[in-house]
Amino acid sequence: MKTHERAANLALAALSLAPLVVKVNPNVNVILTACLTVYVGCYRSVKPTPPSETMSNEHAMRFPLVGSAMLLSLFLLFKFLSKDLVNAVLTAYFFILGIAALCVAKSFDAPIKLLFPTADAARPFSMLGLGDIVIPGIFVALALRFDVSRGIKNCYFNSAFLGYMVGLTVTIIVMNWFQAAQPALLYIVPGVIGFVAVHCLWNGEVKPLLEYNESKAEGEEAGEEDTDSKQNKKEE
């Protein structure tokens, strides 16, 4: 773990404990916590060895076939059986499935949002959904991995991360201006994509960015390592 990564981890831990000791502005707390979480997560996504494949091409190619088979089955059911009977069975199925999903959702106690205490009695907490961190965080992490694959030091990562900070800050400003909750992704997504788009347009690297494929990059790295190992063996 590099020094800046260790510092970001310590800062995030300190920020989590700070409200227990001192008064922290909730707006600043929201911005710093989200940004530090994205920063730490992005660098943790860069692994020295590529992750194992979780879905093969064969499985991906089966999806259209399975979907077509399901549609054909429904067509045959409506064709040869009573429409009222099929509708009754499907209604009962989705009704039972919906009740089960609702029971699971009510009993499912998981951290799906972050609450930041405020001094306002009307609004005791400021809330930030985990989706506002995870969804744009994936994009920022991919920008970092694109930089790493090309041997560039934080080129597009800086743009994406800056766009995330600006988008989140605009969200907080609009929320306080109108005194109403705001969908953070409405501001974060244009910020992240916009900053990266302007940067790659300025560098004239739109095509390499859009064509970036981690599987190809990993394959090329593995091929280069095999070639180097063979050459070393020959020299020995």
C-alpha positions in Angstrom: 0.0 0.0 0.0 1.4 3.3 -1.0 1.7 6.4 1.2 -1.2 8.3 -0.3 -3.4 5.3 0.0 -2.5 4.8 3.6 -3.1 8.5 4.3 -6.6 8.3 2.7 -7.5 5.2 4.8 -6.4 7.0 8.0 -8.2 10.2 7.0 -11.4 8.2 6.3 -11.2 6.4 9.7 -10.5 9.7 11.5 -13.4 11.4 9.7 -15.7 8.5 10.8 -14.8 9.0 14.5 -14.5 12.8 14.5 -18.2 13.6 15.0 -18.0 11.7 18.3 -15.4 14.1 19.6 -15.9 17.4 17.8 -18.6 19.2 15.9 -18.2 18.5 12.1 -20.2 20.4 9.5 -22.5 17.8 8.0 -22.0 19.2 4.4 -18.2 18.9 4.7 -18.6 15.5 6.3 -20.7 14.2 3.4 -18.3 15.5 0.7 -15.1 14.3 2.4 -16.5 10.9 3.4 -17.9 10.1 -0.1 -14.7 11.4 -1.9 -12.3 9.5 0.4 -14.4 6.3 0.0 -14.2 6.6 -3.7 -10.5 7.3 -3.6 -9.7 4.4 -1.4 -12.0 2.0 -3.4 -10.4 3.0 -6.7 -6.9 2.2 -5.6 -8.0 -1.1 -4.0 -9.6 -2.1 -7.4 -6.1 -2.0 -9.0 -4.8 -5.5 -8.3 -1.2 -6.8 -9.0 -2.8 -9.9 -10.6 -5.9 -9.8 -12.8 -9.1 -11.2 -11.2 -10.4 -14.5 -12.3 -13.2 -14.5 -14.9 -16.7 -14.9 -13.3 -18.7 -15.3 -16.5 -17.5 -17.1 -19.6 -18.4 -16.2 -23.1 -20.3 -19.5 -23.4 -22.6 -18.4 -20.5 -23.1 -15.0 -22.0 -24.1 -16.5 -25.3 -26.7 -18.7 -23.6 -28.7 -15.7 -22.4 -30.4 -14.9 -25.7 -31.2 -18.6 -26.2 -32.7 -18.9 -22.7 -34.7 -15.7 -23.2 -36.0 -16.9 -26.6 -37.0 -20.2 -25.1 -38.9 -18.5 -22.3 -40.7 -16.2 -24.8 -41.5 -19.2 -27.0 -42.9 -21.1 -24.0 -45.2 -18.2 -23.1 -46.4 -18.0 -26.7 -47.2 -21.7 -26.7 -49.0 -21.5 -23.4 -51.2 -18.7 -24.7 -51.7 -20.4 -28.0 -52.9 -23.8 -26.7 -54.2 -23.1 -23.2 -56.9 -20.8 -21.9 -55.8 -17.2 -21.6 -57.6 -16.8 -18.3 -55.8 -19.9 -16.9 -52.4 -18.7 -17.9 -53.1 -15.2 -16.5 -54.3 -16.7 -13.2 -51.2 -18.9 -12.8 -48.8 -16.0 -13.6 -50.7 -13.7 -11.3 -50.5 -16.2 -8.4 -46.8 -16.7 -9.1 -45.8 -13.1 -9.1 -48.1 -12.4 -6.1 -46.3 -15.1 -4.0 -42.9 -14.0 -5.3 -43.7 -10.3 -4.4 -44.8 -11.3 -0.9 -41.6 -13.2 -0.4 -39.5 -10.4 -1.7 -41.3 -7.9 0.6 -40.6 -10.1 3.6 -37.0 -10.4 2.8 -36.7 -6.7 2.2 -38.2 -5.9 5.6 -35.9 -8.3 7.4 -32.9 -7.3 5.4 -30.8 -5.0 7.7 -27.9 -3.8 5.5 -26.1 -0.4 5.1 -27.8 1.0 2.0 -27.3 4.6 3.0 -25.0 6.9 5.1 -26.5 9.2 7.7 -24.7 12.3 8.9 -26.0 14.0 12.1 -26.9 17.7 11.8 -27.8 20.4 14.3 -31.2 21.0 12.6 -34.1 19.5 14.6 -36.3 19.5 11.4 -33.6 17.6 9.5 -31.6 15.6 12.1 -29.6 13.7 9.5 -28.2 14.3 6.0 -28.4 11.2 3.9 -26.2 9.9 1.1 -27.2 6.7 -0.6 -24.5 4.1 -1.2 -25.5 4.1 -4.9 -24.3 7.7 -5.0 -20.8 6.4 -4.1 -20.7 3.0 -5.8 -22.1 3.8 -9.2 -19.9 6.7 -10.1 -17.1 5.1 -8.1 -17.0 2.3 -10.6 -16.5 4.7 -13.4 -13.7 6.6 -11.6 -12.0 3.2 -10.8 -12.1 2.3 -14.5 -10.5 5.6 -15.3 -7.7 4.8 -12.9 -7.3 1.3 -14.3 -7.2 2.7 -17.8 -4.3 5.0 -16.7 -2.5 2.0 -15.1 -2.9 -0.1 -18.2 -1.2 2.5 -20.3 1.5 3.3 -17.7 0.2 6.9 -17.3 0.2 8.4 -13.8 -3.4 9.4 -12.8 -4.2 11.2 -16.0 -7.9 10.5 -16.5 -8.4 9.4 -12.9 -7.7 12.9 -11.8 -10.4 14.2 -14.2 -13.0 11.7 -13.1 -12.3 12.2 -9.4 -12.4 16.0 -9.8 -15.7 15.6 -11.6 -17.1 13.5 -8.8 -16.1 16.1 -6.2 -17.6 18.9 -8.2 -20.8 17.0 -8.8 -21.2 16.1 -5.1 -20.4 19.7 -4.1 -23.1 21.0 -6.5 -25.6 18.6 -5.0 -24.9 19.9 -1.5 -25.2 23.5 -2.7 -28.5 23.0 -4.5 -29.9 21.0 -1.6 -29.1 23.8 0.9 -30.3 26.5 -1.6 -33.8 24.9 -2.1 -33.9 23.2 1.4 -35.0 20.0 -0.3 -33.4 16.6 -0.9 -31.7 16.2 -4.2 -30.9 13.1 -6.4 -27.1 13.2 -6.1 -26.5 11.2 -9.3 -28.3 13.9 -11.3 -25.3 16.1 -10.7 -22.5 13.6 -10.1 -22.9 11.6 -13.4 -22.7 14.7 -15.7 -19.7 15.9 -13.6 -17.8 12.7 -13.9 -18.5 12.0 -17.5 -18.2 15.6 -18.5 -14.7 16.1 -17.0 -13.4 12.9 -18.5 -15.0 13.7 -21.9 -13.5 17.2 -22.1 -10.1 15.7 -21.0 -10.0 13.0 -23.6 -11.3 15.4 -26.3 -8.5 17.8 -25.4 -5.9 15.0 -25.7 -7.5 13.5 -28.8 -7.8 10.1 -27.1 -11.5 9.4 -27.4 -11.1 6.2 -29.4 -8.6 4.5 -27.1 -10.7 5.4 -24.1 -13.9 4.0 -25.6 -12.2 0.9 -26.9 -10.5 0.1 -23.6 -11.0 -3.6 -22.7 -9.5 -5.0 -19.5 -9.6 -8.6 -20.8 -7.5 -7.6 -23.8 -5.1 -5.6 -21.7 -4.7 -8.5 -19.3 -4.1 -10.9 -22.2 -1.4 -8.7 -23.7 0.3 -8.4 -20.3 0.2 -12.2 -19.8 1.6 -12.7 -23.4 4.4 -10.3 -22.7 5.3 -12.0 -19.4 5.3 -15.4 -21.2 7.6 -14.0 -23.9 10.0 -12.5 -21.3 10.1 -15.8 -19.4 10.9 -17.8 -22.5 13.7 -15.3 -23.5 15.2 -15.6 -20.0 15.1 -19.4 -20.2 16.9 -19.3 -23.6 19.6 -17.0 -22.3 20.2 -19.3 -19.3 
